[in-house]
Each structure stands twice: as C-alpha cells, then as structure tokens.
C-alpha cells in the first residue's frame, strides 16, 4: 500500500474538513484514480499569511467519483478529534518543504514521514480503530496465502457467500442478498456465517480487536441496494486474492459481467447459487468447464475444419441460449467447437447442419465465399452423436436463415 497527502486550504475553501456521515472524502481537480486501495492523509492549513497546519484524518480509498472536482471516498480510516497540530514539529517542517508547501496536489509520501504519521495514529486511536485500520493494510498476497491454508476449513455455504460477494457488481452486496445466495431464510444466519469467515481471516492475519469480524472481509459502503439495504464492499486486496485463488469462477473480464447481468435477468436467475451462476457465466461466453468439455468431446479440434489451434477455437451453442434450460446451457452436446470464422457463420444462421452432419448453407452465401473459408456444400461435421440431434434441430428451426428474406 502506498500513502498520499492531500492538502485542504481552509481559507480558500471556507471551512474546515469534516468526516461525513458515510465516511471520509478528499477532493482534487487532478487525476486521482490511482488512489484506489491506497492510504490518504488529509492535512489542513488555517490562516491567511502564516498558516497553522493540522492533521485532520486518514483513510483507505474505496472508490473514486469523476467530476469537477474528482473525489475519493472510503469508510475505513481514523479522524483526529481535535485535529492534531503539526506546525512546529521538526519532521513535519522538513516534509512540508519537500512538498513545496503542498502546492503540488495529491502526492506520494516518503516512508520516513509515513512512519511519523502512523506513530501519531497509534498513540491516539482505540484498539478497535487500530484493528480496522490494520485490516486495510493487508495485501492481496497476504490474503492469498491465508486463503489457501483456510480454504479446507470453509464450509460450502461460506465459499458460496465469498463467491457471491466477489462476483457482485462493484463487489458490493447486502447481507440480505448474501443470505439468499447462501440459501438462508434471513440475514441473521448469513451474518453469523460470514462473521466466522472474517474471524478465521483475522486470526490467521494477526488482526485483533474487531468487534464485527465481517470488517475483515469488507467495509460498509456509501451505496444502498435497490431495496434500501446497506451494502458491504469487499476489500480490494481480498478481491484480487480470490481472483487468483478461484480463477475459473471469479469474474475476470467485462464480458463475464455482461453475461452475469443477462443470467440475473432470467426468471430463474435468483434461484442460482453463486457457483452455479459462475458456471453458467463461463458457459455463456464459451469458457470454463463448458469449453473444457467441448475440447475433450472434439479432441481439441474444430468440429468442421479440424483446426487444432486452441486460441481460435470457440465453444458455440447450437440451441439459442435464451431458449435453453440451465441444464441445456451446460450440456456439451449443445455445443460445437468451431474456428472463429465458422462460429460466426453458425451463430448468425448462415450455416447449419443436418442430423447426419451435412452442412446447410443459406442462400445469402455464395460458393466463392464458402471456398474462401475452406468450406463447401459437401462439408460435414467430423463426427456426430445422437445427443447432438435435438440441439441441431433447434438451431435449424430457430437460427438458420435458409433464404435471403429469413
């Protein structure tokens, strides 16, 4: 974690900085997106000509809002009450000079100054505030190490809750939603189980003093969900650790989030457990276990051309996704392993296949266009199973465009 200083000119702005009801904030006209996950120290200057400097608060940045000005926000921090007088301290005067009297905007702080600032906090903060602050300093590599050791101790329900949280939009979720994902009738049981996960993490990482152990996993964020429930935002370092721990089920790419939103909009989306949801997301984008099964089924070669270059092979569904049950969406026999160009033809309905595997070609394609892709009207699937036939029929009836007007 890096540390940054932001200066608040009280005379220019017109008021002293204050912690808001929903956490800490700093504002800047400059680019500050790099502050996410980092520690910010807010120093104020009071007086017109000869200023007196105070340390107001410090916090870990959870989110950035772009605007005029840009703003950084966080709920995990420490406020000095009253603000701590810095003027006159030898180390501070040297630091102020290095910052050109804070005329440079948001700037990174050197390690020796960070040590001085942290000493001030340790002298004044309560044990619980200290534990809360230290929890925010845990790195992704530290979380990953303890997660690998603790994973066998987690129940399946606890794993579902972690997965549901990390795959939630912006990694934010209410305890009520976590309860639904875990199969509980009320949020109280979810509170208990998630608290146990937090307690295991805190113990393994040497964090003592948290009265609410869920704070080891995340912090209460500024946004409420559509039902008006307060949400927990997973700690960024924990998000990164879970991405490495569970790379096939934790969403890594934008298209996974798009697929997740589509699945959530499905009538039965709310009934899915997080692991089921993640598996469907991977199938929707042709990745994960669904892709692996198709690679095995087609001996890692295109079902049509025989191409064996993994990077250009796409796991394509035959029956339209929107018409499938969740079981059909995960059935490898509902898929063909195709090169990118053949996949586009199949997906757009310009080609299909008979029950014995012979290619069907839309009148919108010429023979020259087929030959350019090394295809012809005699092309066949390399092999076919009876379990493919119902899905190929659905593709012919619902996707294939035989004539120009289809």
C-alpha positions as CSV (number, residue, x, y, z in Angstrom):
1,X,0.0,0.0,0.0
2,X,1.2,3.5,-0.8
3,X,0.5,6.6,1.2
4,X,-0.5,10.0,-0.2
5,X,-1.1,13.5,1.2
6,X,-3.8,15.9,0.2
7,X,-3.9,19.5,1.4
8,X,-7.1,21.4,2.4
9,X,-6.7,25.2,2.3
10,X,-9.3,26.3,4.9
11,X,-9.1,30.0,4.0
12,X,-9.7,29.3,0.3
13,X,-12.3,26.6,0.7
14,X,-14.1,28.4,3.5
15,X,-14.5,25.6,6.1
16,X,-12.6,23.0,8.0
17,X,-12.8,19.5,6.6
18,X,-15.1,17.1,8.4
19,X,-15.8,13.4,8.2
20,X,-19.2,12.8,6.6
21,X,-21.9,10.5,7.9
22,X,-21.0,7.9,5.3
23,X,-17.2,8.1,5.6
24,X,-14.2,10.0,4.6
25,X,-13.6,12.0,1.4
26,X,-10.9,14.2,-0.3
27,X,-11.4,16.3,-3.5
28,X,-9.0,17.2,-6.3
29,X,-9.1,18.8,-9.7
30,X,-6.4,16.3,-10.8
31,X,-6.5,12.7,-11.9
32,X,-6.7,10.5,-8.7
33,X,-7.9,7.1,-9.9
34,X,-4.5,5.7,-8.8
35,X,-5.6,6.3,-5.2
36,X,-8.0,3.3,-5.1
37,X,-6.8,0.9,-2.4
38,X,-4.2,3.4,-1.1
39,X,-4.0,5.4,2.1
40,X,-4.6,9.2,2.1
41,X,-3.7,11.7,4.8
42,X,-5.6,15.0,4.9
43,X,-3.7,18.0,6.2
44,X,-5.4,21.4,6.6
45,X,-3.9,24.8,6.7
46,X,-5.6,27.6,8.8
47,X,-4.7,31.3,8.5
48,X,-4.2,33.8,5.7
49,X,-0.5,34.6,5.6
50,X,1.2,32.5,8.3
51,X,-0.7,29.2,8.3
52,X,-1.0,26.7,11.1
53,X,-1.1,23.1,9.9
54,X,-3.3,20.2,11.3
55,X,-3.7,16.5,10.6
56,X,-7.4,16.0,10.1
57,X,-7.9,12.4,9.2
58,X,-6.5,9.4,7.2
59,X,-8.4,6.7,5.3
60,X,-8.1,4.0,2.7
61,X,-9.7,4.9,-0.6
62,X,-12.5,2.5,-1.6
63,X,-14.0,4.4,-4.6
64,X,-13.4,7.3,-7.0
65,X,-16.0,9.6,-8.4
66,X,-15.1,11.6,-11.6
67,X,-16.4,15.1,-11.7
68,X,-15.4,18.7,-11.1
69,X,-13.7,18.2,-8.8
70,X,-12.8,14.5,-8.7
71,X,-13.4,12.8,-5.3
72,X,-12.0,9.9,-3.4
73,X,-14.1,8.1,-0.7
74,X,-13.6,5.5,2.0
75,X,-15.2,4.2,5.2
76,X,-12.1,2.7,6.8
77,X,-10.0,5.4,8.5
78,X,-9.2,7.5,11.5
79,X,-10.2,11.0,12.4
80,X,-8.2,13.2,14.7
81,X,-10.5,14.8,17.2
82,X,-9.5,17.5,17.7
83,X,-7.2,17.8,14.6
84,X,-3.6,17.2,15.6
85,X,-1.3,20.2,15.5
86,X,1.6,19.6,13.1
87,X,3.2,23.0,12.9
88,X,6.5,23.2,14.7
89,X,7.3,19.5,14.6
90,X,10.8,19.2,13.0
91,X,9.9,16.2,10.8
92,X,6.8,18.0,9.6
93,X,8.6,21.2,8.6
94,X,11.0,19.2,6.5
95,X,8.2,17.2,5.0
96,X,6.3,20.5,4.2
97,X,9.4,21.8,2.3
98,X,9.7,18.6,0.3
99,X,6.0,19.1,-0.7
100,X,6.7,22.7,-1.7
101,X,4.2,23.9,0.9
102,X,1.6,21.4,-0.5
103,X,1.4,23.3,-3.8
104,X,1.8,20.1,-5.9
105,X,-1.6,18.5,-5.3
106,X,-2.0,14.9,-4.2
107,X,1.5,13.5,-3.7
108,X,3.0,10.2,-2.5
109,X,4.6,10.4,1.0
110,X,8.1,9.1,1.7
111,X,8.5,6.1,4.1
112,X,10.1,8.1,7.0
113,X,7.1,10.5,7.0
114,X,4.6,7.7,6.9
115,X,6.3,6.2,10.0
116,X,5.9,9.6,11.8
117,X,2.2,9.8,10.8
118,X,1.5,6.2,11.8
119,X,3.1,6.8,15.2
120,X,0.6,9.7,15.8
121,X,-2.3,7.4,14.9
122,X,-1.1,4.6,17.2
123,X,-0.8,6.9,20.1
124,X,-4.4,8.2,19.8
125,X,-6.6,5.5,18.2
126,X,-8.6,2.9,20.1
127,X,-7.8,-0.8,19.8
128,X,-10.8,-1.4,17.6
129,X,-9.9,1.6,15.3
130,X,-6.4,0.3,15.1
131,X,-7.6,-3.2,14.1
132,X,-9.9,-1.7,11.5
133,X,-7.0,0.4,10.0
134,X,-4.6,-2.6,10.0
135,X,-7.1,-4.7,8.2
136,X,-6.9,-2.3,5.3
137,X,-3.2,-2.7,5.1
138,X,-3.3,-6.4,4.3
139,X,-2.1,-7.1,0.7
140,X,-3.5,-9.4,-1.9
141,X,-0.6,-11.8,-1.5
142,X,-1.1,-11.9,2.3
143,X,-4.8,-12.7,1.8
144,X,-4.0,-15.3,-0.8
145,X,-1.6,-17.1,1.4
146,X,-4.0,-17.5,4.3
147,X,-6.9,-18.3,2.0
148,X,-5.0,-21.3,0.6
149,X,-4.5,-22.5,4.1
150,X,-8.0,-21.8,5.3
151,X,-10.0,-23.0,2.3
152,X,-10.3,-26.6,3.6
153,X,-11.9,-25.1,6.8
154,X,-14.6,-23.1,4.9
155,X,-18.0,-24.8,4.5
156,X,-19.5,-24.9,1.1
157,X,-22.0,-22.2,2.2
158,X,-19.2,-19.9,3.3
159,X,-17.5,-20.4,-0.1
160,X,-20.7,-19.6,-1.8
161,X,-21.0,-16.3,0.1
162,X,-17.5,-15.3,-0.7
163,X,-18.0,-16.1,-4.4
164,X,-21.3,-14.3,-4.5
165,X,-19.7,-11.2,-2.9
166,X,-16.7,-11.0,-5.1
167,X,-18.8,-11.5,-8.3
168,X,-21.4,-8.9,-7.2
169,X,-21.5,-5.7,-9.2
170,X,-18.6,-3.5,-7.9
171,X,-18.1,-6.2,-5.3
172,X,-20.9,-4.7,-3.3
173,X,-23.7,-6.7,-1.7
174,X,-26.1,-6.5,1.2
175,X,-26.3,-9.1,3.9
176,X,-29.9,-9.8,2.9
177,X,-28.7,-10.7,-0.6
178,X,-25.9,-12.9,0.7
179,X,-28.5,-14.7,2.8
180,X,-30.5,-15.5,-0.4
181,X,-27.4,-16.7,-2.2
182,X,-26.5,-19.0,0.7
183,X,-30.0,-20.4,1.0
184,X,-30.8,-18.8,4.3
185,X,-34.3,-17.5,5.1
186,X,-33.0,-14.4,6.9
187,X,-29.9,-12.2,7.1
188,X,-29.1,-13.2,10.7
189,X,-27.7,-16.6,9.8
190,X,-25.7,-15.0,7.0
191,X,-24.3,-12.5,9.5
192,X,-23.1,-15.4,11.7
193,X,-21.6,-17.4,8.9
194,X,-19.8,-14.5,7.2
195,X,-18.6,-13.3,10.6
196,X,-17.0,-16.8,11.1
197,X,-15.2,-16.4,7.8
198,X,-14.0,-12.9,8.9
199,X,-12.9,-14.3,12.2
200,X,-10.8,-17.0,10.6
201,X,-9.1,-14.4,8.3
202,X,-8.5,-12.0,11.2
203,X,-6.9,-14.7,13.4
204,X,-4.7,-16.0,10.6
205,X,-3.5,-12.5,9.7
206,X,-3.0,-11.4,13.3
207,X,-5.7,-8.7,13.4
208,X,-7.1,-8.4,16.9
209,X,-9.8,-6.1,18.2
210,X,-12.5,-6.1,15.5
211,X,-15.9,-6.3,17.2
212,X,-17.6,-7.1,13.9
213,X,-15.5,-9.7,12.2
214,X,-17.1,-9.2,8.8
215,X,-15.0,-6.0,8.7
216,X,-12.1,-8.3,7.8
217,X,-13.8,-9.1,4.6
218,X,-15.2,-5.7,3.6
219,X,-16.5,-2.3,4.7
220,X,-20.0,-0.8,4.8
221,X,-20.1,1.3,1.6
222,X,-21.9,4.5,0.6
223,X,-24.4,2.9,-1.7
224,X,-27.6,1.1,-0.8
225,X,-29.1,-1.6,-3.0
226,X,-32.4,-1.2,-4.8
227,X,-34.3,-2.5,-1.7
228,X,-32.7,0.2,0.5
229,X,-30.3,-2.2,2.3
230,X,-26.8,-1.2,3.3
231,X,-24.1,-3.0,1.3
232,X,-20.7,-4.4,2.2
233,X,-17.9,-3.6,-0.3
234,X,-15.3,-6.4,-0.4
235,X,-11.7,-5.2,0.4
236,X,-9.9,-4.7,-2.9
237,X,-6.9,-6.8,-1.8
238,X,-9.3,-9.7,-1.0
239,X,-10.9,-9.3,-4.4
240,X,-7.5,-9.7,-6.1
241,X,-6.6,-12.7,-3.9
242,X,-9.9,-14.5,-4.7
243,X,-9.3,-13.9,-8.4
244,X,-6.1,-15.8,-8.1
245,X,-7.5,-18.5,-5.8
246,X,-10.6,-19.3,-7.9
247,X,-9.6,-18.1,-11.4
248,X,-12.3,-20.0,-13.2
249,X,-15.3,-18.9,-11.0
250,X,-14.3,-15.3,-10.1
251,X,-15.1,-13.0,-12.9
252,X,-12.0,-11.5,-14.6
253,X,-13.3,-10.0,-17.8
254,X,-16.0,-7.4,-18.8
255,X,-17.9,-9.9,-20.9
256,X,-18.4,-12.1,-17.8
257,X,-20.2,-9.2,-16.1
258,X,-22.4,-8.7,-19.1
259,X,-23.2,-12.5,-19.1
260,X,-23.9,-12.4,-15.4
261,X,-26.3,-9.5,-15.8
262,X,-28.1,-11.5,-18.6
263,X,-28.4,-14.5,-16.3
264,X,-29.6,-12.5,-13.4
265,X,-32.4,-11.1,-15.5
266,X,-33.6,-14.6,-16.3
267,X,-36.7,-15.7,-14.4
268,X,-34.8,-18.3,-12.5
269,X,-31.6,-16.3,-12.0
270,X,-32.4,-15.5,-8.4
271,X,-32.6,-19.3,-7.6
272,X,-29.0,-20.0,-8.6
273,X,-26.2,-20.5,-6.1
274,X,-23.0,-18.4,-6.8
275,X,-21.1,-21.4,-8.1
276,X,-24.0,-22.3,-10.4
277,X,-24.2,-18.7,-11.6
278,X,-20.4,-18.6,-12.2
279,X,-20.6,-21.9,-14.2
280,X,-23.4,-20.5,-16.4
281,X,-21.5,-17.3,-17.0
282,X,-18.5,-19.3,-18.2
283,X,-20.7,-21.4,-20.5
284,X,-22.4,-18.2,-21.8
285,X,-19.0,-16.8,-23.0
286,X,-17.7,-20.2,-24.1
287,X,-15.2,-20.6,-21.3
288,X,-14.6,-22.6,-18.1
289,X,-15.8,-26.2,-17.7
290,X,-18.1,-25.9,-20.7
291,X,-15.2,-25.1,-23.0
292,X,-13.1,-27.9,-21.5
293,X,-15.8,-30.4,-22.1
294,X,-16.1,-29.4,-25.7
295,X,-12.4,-29.5,-26.2
296,X,-12.5,-33.1,-24.9
297,X,-15.5,-34.1,-26.9
298,X,-13.9,-32.8,-30.2
299,X,-10.4,-33.9,-29.4
300,X,-9.3,-30.2,-29.3
301,X,-10.1,-29.7,-33.0
302,X,-12.7,-27.7,-34.9
303,X,-15.8,-29.8,-35.4
304,X,-15.8,-28.8,-39.1
305,X,-12.3,-27.9,-40.3
306,X,-10.1,-30.0,-37.9
307,X,-8.1,-26.9,-36.9
308,X,-6.2,-27.6,-33.7
309,X,-5.1,-24.0,-32.7
310,X,-6.7,-23.6,-29.2
311,X,-6.6,-19.8,-29.4
312,X,-9.0,-19.7,-32.4
313,X,-11.4,-22.4,-31.2
314,X,-14.8,-21.1,-29.9
315,X,-17.3,-23.1,-27.8
316,X,-20.5,-22.3,-29.6
317,X,-24.1,-23.2,-28.5
318,X,-26.4,-24.7,-31.1
319,X,-29.8,-24.1,-29.4
320,X,-30.2,-20.4,-28.7
321,X,-29.2,-19.5,-25.1
322,X,-32.5,-17.7,-24.4
323,X,-34.5,-20.9,-25.3
324,X,-32.4,-23.2,-23.2
325,X,-32.9,-24.5,-19.7
326,X,-29.9,-24.2,-17.4
327,X,-29.2,-27.9,-17.9
328,X,-29.2,-27.5,-21.6
329,X,-26.9,-24.5,-21.4
330,X,-24.3,-26.6,-19.7
331,X,-24.7,-29.7,-21.9
332,X,-21.6,-30.1,-24.1
333,X,-23.7,-31.8,-26.8
334,X,-25.5,-28.5,-27.2
335,X,-22.2,-27.1,-28.5
336,X,-19.8,-27.3,-31.4
337,X,-16.2,-26.4,-31.2
338,X,-15.6,-24.1,-34.1
339,X,-13.0,-21.8,-35.5
340,X,-13.8,-18.1,-35.2
341,X,-15.0,-17.7,-38.8
342,X,-17.1,-20.8,-38.8
343,X,-18.6,-19.9,-35.4
344,X,-19.7,-16.5,-36.8
345,X,-21.5,-18.2,-39.7
346,X,-23.1,-20.7,-37.4
347,X,-24.1,-18.2,-34.8
348,X,-25.6,-15.8,-37.3
349,X,-27.6,-18.6,-39.0
350,X,-25.7,-18.5,-42.3
351,X,-24.9,-22.2,-42.0
352,X,-26.4,-25.1,-40.0
353,X,-26.1,-28.9,-40.1
354,X,-28.5,-31.9,-40.8
355,X,-28.9,-34.7,-38.3
356,X,-26.2,-36.7,-40.1
357,X,-23.8,-33.7,-40.0
358,X,-24.0,-32.4,-43.6
359,X,-23.7,-28.6,-43.8
360,X,-26.7,-26.5,-44.8
361,X,-25.9,-23.2,-46.5
362,X,-28.0,-20.0,-46.5
363,X,-28.8,-18.6,-50.0
364,X,-27.1,-15.4,-48.7
365,X,-23.7,-17.1,-49.0
366,X,-22.0,-17.8,-52.4
367,X,-19.9,-20.8,-53.2
368,X,-16.9,-18.5,-53.6
369,X,-17.4,-17.2,-50.1
370,X,-17.6,-20.7,-48.8
371,X,-14.4,-21.7,-50.6
372,X,-12.6,-18.7,-49.2
373,X,-13.2,-20.2,-45.8
374,X,-12.2,-23.7,-47.0
375,X,-15.8,-24.9,-46.8
376,X,-18.1,-26.4,-49.5
377,X,-21.6,-27.7,-49.7
378,X,-20.2,-31.2,-49.1
379,X,-18.6,-30.2,-45.8
380,X,-19.6,-32.3,-42.8
381,X,-19.2,-32.3,-39.1
382,X,-16.2,-34.6,-38.2
383,X,-18.5,-36.8,-36.1
384,X,-21.9,-36.6,-34.6
385,X,-23.8,-38.2,-31.7
386,X,-27.5,-38.9,-31.3
387,X,-27.3,-36.4,-28.3
388,X,-26.4,-33.6,-30.8
389,X,-29.5,-34.1,-32.9
390,X,-32.2,-32.3,-30.9
391,X,-29.9,-29.3,-30.5
392,X,-29.1,-29.2,-34.2
393,X,-32.8,-29.4,-35.0
394,X,-33.4,-26.4,-32.7
395,X,-30.6,-24.5,-34.5
396,X,-32.1,-25.2,-37.9
397,X,-35.6,-24.2,-36.8
398,X,-34.7,-21.1,-34.7
399,X,-31.4,-19.7,-36.0
400,X,-30.7,-20.9,-39.6
401,X,-31.7,-18.5,-42.4
402,X,-32.2,-20.6,-45.5
403,X,-33.4,-17.8,-47.7
404,X,-32.4,-14.2,-48.2
405,X,-35.6,-12.9,-46.6
406,X,-35.3,-15.1,-43.4
